[in-house]
Amino acid sequence: MLAAEPSVEVFLTLGLVILTLLSLNLLALTLIRWLMPKRALESRELAEAELPEVLVQLPLYNEGELVERILRATMALDWPIDRLQVQVLDDSTDGSLALSQRAVAAARHQGLRVELLHRTQRTAFKAGALAEGLARSAAPYVAIFDADFAPPQEFLRQTVGVLSAATDMAYVQARWDHVNRDESLLTRVQARLLDSHFRVEQEARWRLGLPVPFNGTCGLWRRAAIEDAGGWEGDTLTEDLDLSLRARLRGWRSGYLLDLKVPGVLPVSARAWRVQQFRWTKGFVQCFMKLMPRIWRSPELPIWQRLLISFQIGQPLAFVVGAACLLLGLPFMAGAAVAGETIGAVAVVASILGFAAPIIFLTSAGTGGGPRRTAAEVMGALALTSGLLLSNARGGLEALLGYRTEFVRTPKTRDSGRSARLRWSNGFIELAAGLALLGFVLWEQPFAVIYLAMLIGGLVGVGAMQVLDGVAPIRPVWLRR
């Protein structure tokens, strides 16, 4: 055995320190959620004659099965129909445009002021569709719902009241709920992860006075704030985070309504979830690269807010750093190099916090299903998120290198045919990597299997689920109903 190259030790130690800081960020948000008092949003009750015109934008892309559902929910909103304008922004290329045309015609027949906008060129993807629709309306408020969400009747009454009471507030974000939470372990894990984001992370930021990022759907924007911030831009895959932070840099505030729940549909296949997480990871890192210089130059933000926002948009870099640490750590696992005392101590701290912080964070989202169910969801979330290491690390690395890819929507159903073969190849990557890592560790350092069990199990699990998605396509329960 040889001493490790100094450069390897330095980079590995630096990577472990970064992972430790990102774990501390999760722990800090959890403590803030526990310790800081609740913060109420001021709201103004408007008389019927004062209710403003609202534009509701419904962006779709190859989601024809969902258009009728979202239009029914939109028509049920408690708002004067003469002050409600609806846009179905359908960029579909799979032939489902006909479903949108029929649904829009039926809604128009029932008195809804709705138009269908279809672009043959997806310039700037979702951001481009939203911008084009906004240019065709003069409404002072804009509500945005993805096709897989169904706003409750009171949504506009509550959110318009909030923006009417605070003229410096750009938007108000509602909380996501989950129609198909109990369909499978995968959907339960996703629900746990999203609940942690909305019930812990978003709520902590709101209580602390930090900007609460817009989540792309289930929010109401003030048109003036969109225009003042520079409008929708399609140079990142998370146009929602990009615009909300640019609005904050222009001095606009944001609001959060924890108790206003908007039910939506979770992806039912591992491949769909992987696609979604890749897009979110890459988009966050793109925003990190785009906005960090502006954030640290901004006179609008005190230093402590600049620091916490940096952790917020840089959190997905944990996948890139984690993958690098794994590669740098292989010589130590194989016994080809011996670590010094410093790197050993840092590795112990990073490992303890790397497990403890996410467990506390995820558990804080609630234990309504009982301790056994909660434990299964938390451990499942840790394992399956670990299984996204390769895919998300690639997304983060592409963003760091400036490599552009198109916006790929998150499919909510399992399709058969050609896409099934694609799932097989995608799943094989994680499956092969997990089994290869397992074989390497058993051969070189069997004791390390305990340390890497979560990662190995996650890679094998995510890979196997994608393979099963390809050979056993089904219609999800929520759609069959």
Phi, psi and omega in degrees: 000143182241154173294144181293149173302135181306322182294323178295315179297318181297311182293321178293318177297316179300316179299318180293324177295317178298316179297323178297317180295321179292325175293319177297327177298316177298318180295320179296317178298321179295316180295321177298318178298324180285318195264329184279142181293157177297154182233119183274152174261128176289139180225148180245128178274120184263140173289158183305321182290340182270349185298125184277169174285139180234134173263126176253118180255131181238089180284131179229151171209106181056047182229042187303327182294342186261347190295320180297321182296313182290326178291323176299316179294323179294318179295335182275356180300139179280084182202142179304129186293336180281352177243024179235119177245131184239136176236123170266108185262087189253108178262023188300147178234004186257012182092356182280358177303327180299325178295319177295319179299316179293318181294320179293318178299319179294318179293322178295324178297330179273005174103000180282135176276093187225142176229152179252124178246122181237125179255137177274341175243121183276055180299126180063012173055226184299319179301319179295320179295317179296319180294319180294320177294320180298325180293343182261012181220153176247010183298138182283343180233144184228118174261140183234128177225125170292160188295338183268014177243154180227100184295143175289161184303323187275005188304307184291323178302316183285315186284320177296324178299322180292311181292331178291331182276342183227101186288347179260012181262127184281319185200163174231133184254133174263170182268142176281139169244176191225114181294318187248036181309316189266016182291325182199173175297323179299314180291326177294320177296315178299317179300319178298315180296316180289322176298323177296321178295312186279319184277334182250298187294306181296319180295321178297317179296321180296315180294328182277348181088013176278158175297133177265114185297143171288136185262018174086346182201162177064041178218161177240126181254149167273122184305320182300326180289320178300313182292320181293328181280355178107002177079178180290135178233139185255024182272001171229165178272359175235071181299334180292309177298318181302308182293320182295323178286323176296325177295319178297321179293341176269003176100000180279146175263168177229156180236160182221130179246094182298325186272355176266103186259134177242112182290137178221176185253130176273147174303139184260355180238152180295324180295317180298318179296319179298317177300314180298313182293325175299314181296316180295316181298311181296319180297319178298316181292325175299317177296324177301312181292324184284320193254344183304315179300320180293320181299315184280347174265352189286127174283349181286340188245127171294162186300320183295327177288322177300319181294313182290325175294324177298317176296322182299308184276347178264355183305318180297347176295348177303328179292318179295312181295319179298317178296320179295318179296323178298314180295317180292335182276348182301318178299327179289321178295324182281353181080010179280347180215151180247130181278147175282176183295321184297310182294328177296317180293318179297320180297321179296313180297316181297321181292315181297311180292327180297333175267314187293314185298310178297324179296315179296317180299312182290322180293329182292348178289347178133154179232036185300333181272003183097161185297322182293314179295318179299314180299318180297318181291319181294312180293324175297321178296317178297315183292311184290326175295322175298326179292347177269007186306311184293312183296312182289326176297321177297317178299315179295320180293320177300320179294318179297326182272355179079020180278122185266139173226162182282161177285116179254117182294161178271110178291140181256359178232163175263123181260158176256181174086223188299319182297332179297323179293326177294322179297320181301312182294321178296314180295328182296329181298308179294319181299312180296319180295318179296316180291323178295317178295320178298313179298318180299313183292318179297326181285318187264320187208077186306326182298332182290349177301323179298316183293324185257010185301319182296316181292313180298313179299322179294314179297314179295318181295312180296319178297313181296321180295324178292322177297316179295325176302323183286327185262349182224063180294137178219164171270132183296156184301317185298328182278326179294331178293000000 
